[in-house]
Amino acid sequence: MALQPALAFTKIGHGPNTLELWLDILCPFSKKITLAINEQLVPALLDSSTPISKSLTLLIRPYPQPWHGAGTFTAEAVLAFGKSSTLAAVKDQDEQSRLWWAFFVKLMQEQERWFDNPVKNKTPENVRDELAGIAGEVFQAENAVKGPASKVVGEIRDLLAVKPSSPNAGTTVTDELKYFIKLGRQNAIHVTPSAVFNGLFESSVSSSWSDSEWNEFFKSKGVASF
């Protein structure tokens, strides 16, 4: 249930109950659950007039698995998007979360681009270039860009650049990624997707759930339906 204030863009909704979803952008089952909740649940949580938005908070936990080689790059990309000055310029927190979620979904939709075989002949810098370009496309498609799109792409790319300060310095958003990895390891999150409701692991949650099954789950937890 914990969340650093600087990562508030990963939070959707304002309810007292919390649902954490631990998702790997390169995991097919994470994609399945992401696209499923994107249809009705997330829009309902982003609408402050709905009962569920006042009953539930959804926390998205980017959690790349080590056997997905490019997973770290995609996870860092969504964190760079969230840390960008372009997103920070959006003053409404719900709108920040909506834009960030749009980018998260976009990468899920195109996850096969970064599977092992498609990236085997690409350098890490090639992959980061692609991800920064998509970030710019999402900002532009959502009419959230002030000035040229190339400026946004450049900023995201800079956030994803390996820092030259030491041989193993990581990127500007490496510490944010470490936060999620440490939190997941501390709480014994082994597979993706994983769900945690109000701090307790929920093995019943399935990537195959329909809206009605989600609503049954929420009903059993005393959460408003959507």
C-alpha positions as CSV (number, residue, x, y, z in Angstrom):
1,M,0.0,0.0,0.0
2,A,3.0,2.3,0.3
3,L,3.9,4.8,-2.4
4,Q,6.5,7.5,-2.6
5,P,4.9,10.9,-3.2
6,A,7.0,11.4,-6.2
7,L,5.4,8.3,-7.8
8,A,1.8,9.5,-7.4
9,F,1.3,9.2,-11.1
10,T,1.1,5.4,-10.7
11,K,-2.0,5.9,-8.4
12,I,-5.5,5.8,-9.9
13,G,-8.6,6.6,-7.8
14,H,-9.0,8.0,-4.3
15,G,-10.7,5.3,-2.2
16,P,-9.6,4.0,1.2
17,N,-9.2,0.4,-0.2
18,T,-6.1,-0.3,-2.2
19,L,-5.6,-2.8,-5.1
20,E,-2.0,-3.2,-6.1
21,L,-1.3,-4.8,-9.5
22,W,2.3,-5.9,-10.1
23,L,2.8,-5.9,-13.9
24,D,5.7,-6.7,-16.2
25,I,5.2,-4.8,-19.5
26,L,6.7,-7.8,-21.4
27,C,4.5,-10.4,-19.7
28,P,1.6,-11.6,-21.9
29,F,-0.6,-12.2,-18.9
30,S,0.2,-8.7,-17.6
31,K,-0.9,-7.4,-21.0
32,K,-4.2,-9.4,-20.7
33,I,-5.1,-8.0,-17.3
34,T,-4.0,-4.4,-18.3
35,L,-6.2,-4.4,-21.4
36,A,-9.1,-5.9,-19.5
37,I,-9.1,-3.3,-16.7
38,N,-8.6,-0.5,-19.3
39,E,-12.0,-1.1,-20.7
40,Q,-14.2,-0.2,-17.7
41,L,-12.4,-0.3,-14.4
42,V,-9.7,2.3,-15.0
43,P,-12.1,4.8,-16.7
44,A,-14.5,4.4,-13.7
45,L,-11.6,5.1,-11.3
46,L,-10.6,8.2,-13.3
47,D,-14.1,9.6,-13.1
48,S,-14.4,11.3,-9.7
49,S,-18.2,11.1,-9.8
50,T,-18.3,7.3,-9.7
51,P,-18.8,5.4,-6.5
52,I,-15.8,3.1,-7.1
53,S,-13.4,6.1,-7.4
54,K,-14.3,7.0,-3.9
55,S,-14.0,3.4,-2.7
56,L,-10.9,2.1,-4.3
57,T,-7.3,3.2,-5.1
58,L,-5.5,1.3,-7.8
59,L,-1.7,1.2,-7.5
60,I,0.2,0.1,-10.6
61,R,3.6,-1.5,-9.8
62,P,6.0,-1.8,-12.7
63,Y,7.8,-5.0,-12.1
64,P,10.1,-6.3,-14.9
65,Q,11.0,-10.0,-14.7
66,P,14.7,-10.8,-15.2
67,W,14.1,-13.4,-17.9
68,H,12.5,-10.7,-20.1
69,G,15.7,-9.1,-21.3
70,A,14.3,-5.7,-22.4
71,G,11.9,-5.5,-19.5
72,T,14.1,-3.1,-17.5
73,F,14.1,-0.7,-20.5
74,T,10.3,-0.6,-20.7
75,A,9.9,-0.2,-17.0
76,E,12.3,2.6,-16.9
77,A,10.5,4.2,-19.8
78,V,7.2,4.4,-18.0
79,L,9.0,5.9,-15.0
80,A,10.7,8.4,-17.1
81,F,7.4,9.4,-18.6
82,G,6.0,9.9,-15.1
83,K,9.0,12.0,-14.0
84,S,9.1,14.2,-17.1
85,S,8.5,17.9,-16.8
86,T,5.8,17.6,-19.5
87,L,3.7,15.4,-17.1
88,A,4.6,17.6,-14.1
89,A,3.2,20.6,-16.0
90,V,-0.2,18.9,-15.9
91,K,-1.6,20.3,-12.6
92,D,-4.5,17.9,-12.1
93,Q,-3.3,14.7,-10.4
94,D,-6.0,12.5,-12.0
95,E,-5.1,13.8,-15.5
96,Q,-1.4,13.0,-14.8
97,S,-2.4,9.5,-13.9
98,R,-4.6,9.2,-17.0
99,L,-1.8,10.3,-19.3
100,W,0.7,8.0,-17.6
101,W,-1.7,5.1,-17.8
102,A,-2.2,5.8,-21.5
103,F,1.5,5.4,-22.1
104,F,1.6,2.2,-19.9
105,V,-1.2,0.7,-22.0
106,K,0.5,1.7,-25.2
107,L,3.6,-0.2,-24.3
108,M,1.5,-3.2,-23.3
109,Q,-0.3,-3.1,-26.6
110,E,3.1,-3.2,-28.5
111,Q,5.0,-5.5,-26.1
112,E,6.0,-7.9,-28.8
113,R,8.3,-5.3,-30.2
114,W,10.6,-5.9,-27.2
115,F,10.4,-9.6,-26.9
116,D,13.7,-11.5,-27.1
117,N,13.9,-12.2,-30.8
118,P,12.8,-8.7,-32.1
119,V,15.4,-7.0,-29.9
120,K,18.3,-9.5,-30.2
121,N,20.1,-7.4,-32.8
122,K,19.3,-4.1,-31.2
123,T,21.5,-2.2,-28.7
124,P,20.1,-0.9,-25.4
125,E,20.3,2.6,-26.9
126,N,18.2,1.5,-29.9
127,V,15.5,0.3,-27.5
128,R,15.6,3.5,-25.4
129,D,15.3,5.6,-28.6
130,E,12.1,3.6,-29.6
131,L,10.6,4.0,-26.2
132,A,11.3,7.7,-26.0
133,G,9.7,8.2,-29.4
134,I,6.5,6.4,-28.3
135,A,6.4,8.5,-25.2
136,G,6.4,11.6,-27.4
137,E,3.7,10.1,-29.6
138,V,1.4,9.5,-26.6
139,F,1.9,13.0,-25.2
140,Q,1.1,14.4,-28.7
141,A,-1.9,12.2,-29.2
142,E,-3.3,13.3,-25.9
143,N,-2.7,17.0,-26.7
144,A,-0.4,17.3,-23.7
145,V,2.6,18.8,-25.5
146,K,3.5,22.4,-25.3
147,G,6.0,23.1,-28.0
148,P,7.6,20.7,-30.5
149,A,7.1,16.9,-29.8
150,S,10.9,16.5,-30.4
151,K,11.5,18.4,-27.1
152,V,9.4,15.9,-25.2
153,V,11.2,13.0,-26.9
154,G,14.5,14.5,-26.0
155,E,13.6,15.0,-22.4
156,I,12.4,11.4,-22.0
157,R,15.5,10.2,-23.8
158,D,17.7,12.1,-21.5
159,L,16.0,10.6,-18.5
160,L,16.7,7.1,-20.0
161,A,20.4,7.9,-20.7
162,V,23.0,6.0,-18.7
163,K,24.7,8.5,-16.4
164,P,28.5,8.9,-17.0
165,S,29.4,9.5,-13.4
166,S,30.6,5.9,-12.8
167,P,30.8,2.6,-14.8
168,N,27.6,1.3,-13.2
169,A,25.6,4.5,-12.5
170,G,22.3,3.6,-14.1
171,T,19.9,6.1,-15.4
172,T,18.0,9.0,-13.8
173,V,15.1,6.7,-13.0
174,T,17.1,3.7,-11.8
175,D,16.3,4.6,-8.2
176,E,12.6,4.7,-8.9
177,L,12.8,1.3,-10.5
178,K,14.8,0.0,-7.5
179,Y,12.0,1.2,-5.2
180,F,9.5,-1.1,-7.0
181,I,11.9,-4.0,-7.2
182,K,12.8,-3.8,-3.5
183,L,9.2,-3.4,-2.5
184,G,8.2,-6.4,-4.6
185,R,11.0,-8.6,-3.2
186,Q,10.2,-7.5,0.4
187,N,6.5,-8.6,-0.2
188,A,7.4,-11.9,-1.9
189,I,6.0,-10.9,-5.3
190,H,7.3,-13.7,-7.6
191,V,5.1,-13.7,-10.6
192,T,3.3,-11.2,-12.9
193,P,0.6,-10.3,-12.8
194,S,0.2,-10.4,-9.0
195,A,-2.6,-8.7,-7.0
196,V,-2.5,-7.3,-3.4
197,F,-5.6,-6.0,-1.8
198,N,-5.3,-3.9,1.3
199,G,-1.8,-5.3,1.9
200,L,-2.7,-9.0,1.5
201,F,-1.7,-11.1,-1.5
202,E,-4.8,-12.2,-3.5
203,S,-4.1,-15.5,-5.4
204,S,-7.7,-15.6,-6.7
205,V,-7.3,-12.6,-9.0
206,S,-7.0,-13.7,-12.6
207,S,-5.9,-12.0,-15.8
208,S,-8.9,-13.7,-17.5
209,W,-11.5,-12.0,-15.3
210,S,-14.4,-10.2,-17.0
211,D,-15.9,-7.0,-15.6
212,S,-18.6,-9.1,-13.8
213,E,-15.9,-11.2,-12.1
214,W,-14.1,-8.1,-11.0
215,N,-17.3,-6.7,-9.6
216,E,-18.0,-9.9,-7.7
217,F,-14.5,-9.6,-6.2
218,F,-15.0,-6.0,-5.2
219,K,-18.4,-6.8,-3.7
220,S,-16.8,-9.5,-1.5
221,K,-14.4,-6.9,-0.3
222,G,-17.0,-4.2,0.4
223,V,-15.9,-2.1,-2.5
224,A,-18.3,-0.3,-4.8
225,S,-18.9,-1.8,-8.3
226,F,-18.1,-0.1,-11.6
